[in-house]
């Protein structure tokens, strides 16, 4: 099984990567396509660029940097993976990666959007991908917020 694992360098991405590794530890035989989707160059960047190749190289380097922590986790676990950096609309880019790499599944993080952002952006990326994906999409919920540590003074016998 080949799993698309889109990451963006956030703590949620690391949580998602750890979950994917848990699937391997539980016995799933899989390899991964660790991916990062970069925003396309803005019109201003395209007009003012002296060299369009520099823009592409900068996007590639930024994507690799954002994937580095997840790649390290996969490498340390001995997981089979390849990386991909692609520019464009996140959903369309992931659909393209699913096709190019013949992925069987997507494992991605899910974060709640406010109603205003959801309306402005046309829905969350995960919701849009679920609707359009030809393969199953497994959403990894964010970890619960860390609870405050107990007050040590309250626990001590003074």
N, C-alpha and C positions, 0 to 999 in steps of 0.2 A: 504494500500500500504506500502511495506517495501522498504526503500531506503538505499543503501550502500553509506556511506559518508566517503571516504578515506581522511585522513588528515596526515600532516607531521610536524605540529607544527609551520608552517610559517604564516606570515600575510595573505598570499593567502588562507591558510586553514581556517583562521578565517573569511575571506571574504566569502568563500564558505559556511561555517556553517551559517553565517548570512543570506545568500541567501536561504538556505534550510529552515531556520526558517521563512523567508518571505513567502515561499510557504505555510507553516502552517497557518500563519496569513491571507493569502488570501483565505483560506478555504480548502486546501488539507488535507485530513485525512491520516496521515502517521506516521510510526515509523521509527527509524533509526538504522542502524548498523554502529556505528562510528568505523573506522578501521585504523590501522597503519601497514604498511608492513616494516619489518626490513630486512636488507641484511642478507643473511645466513652467518654463521661463515666461515671465510677464512680457507684455508688448514692449514696455520700456526697456527691459533687458535685451530683448531681441533687436530693437532699433539702435540702441547705444553700444551694443557689443562690438568690439573690434574683431573678435574671433569667436564664432559660435561654438567651436570645439571646447573653448574654456568653460562655457556655461554647462555643457554636457559633462565635462570632467569634474566640475564643482558639484554637480548633482550626484554623480557617481560616488565621489569621495564622501559627501554628506550622508548618503545612503549606507555606505559601508561603515561609517562611523556610528550611525544609529543602530546598526545590526551587531556591532562588535560584542556587546555584553551577552546577547542571546547566542551568538555564534560561539563564544567562549564556553557557555553552559553546555551547548550541544557537543562541542569538541571534548570537553572534560568528561562527559558521559559516554563518549565513544559512539555517539549517534552518527549515522550516515546522513550527510546533508550537503546541499549546494546553495549558493546564494544568488539573488537576483535583485537588481535595482532597476526600477522602471519609473518613467514620468507619466503623469496624466491624471485623469479622474481616478480616484482610488478604486471604485467598483469596476470600472471598465478595465483598468490595469490588472486587477486581480483576476477578472474573467479571462483576460488574455494569458496571464501566467498559468491559470488552470489548464487552458488548452495547450499552450506551448510545452509545458512540463508533464502533461497528462496526469494531473493530480486527481486523486480519488476522494479527497476530503479537504476541507479548510478548517483550521483551528485558529480562532481569533478571539481577542478580547472584546468585551462589550462594556461600554460606559454609557450612563444615562445622559441624554441631552435634555435641556430645557425645552419647553413647548415652542418658545420663540426660535431657538436655534434649529430645532427639528423642522419647523415651517420654512425658515430661511434656507436651510441646506437641502430641503426636499427629503428629509428623513435621515436617519442615522446610516452610516456606511454599512454597518452589520445588517440592518433591516433591508437595505437595498440589495446587498449581496445575497441574502437568503432568498429574496424574491427572484433574482436573476441567475443564480448559480445552477449549473447542471449537476453539481455534486453536493453531498451533504455539507452543511456548515455547522460546526460545533462552536457555540459561544461560551467563553470562559468568563464567568462573573468576576468582577473585581473582588479582591480579598476584603473581608470585613475591616473596618477601621480599627487600628490598634487601640485597645483600651488603655486608659491611663494606668500607669503602674501604681500599685497600692502605696499609700503614704507610709514610708518606713517609720516615721516618728509615731504614728498611730499603732504600729505593730510592736514597738519596743516597750520593754518593761521599765518605765522610768520611776 
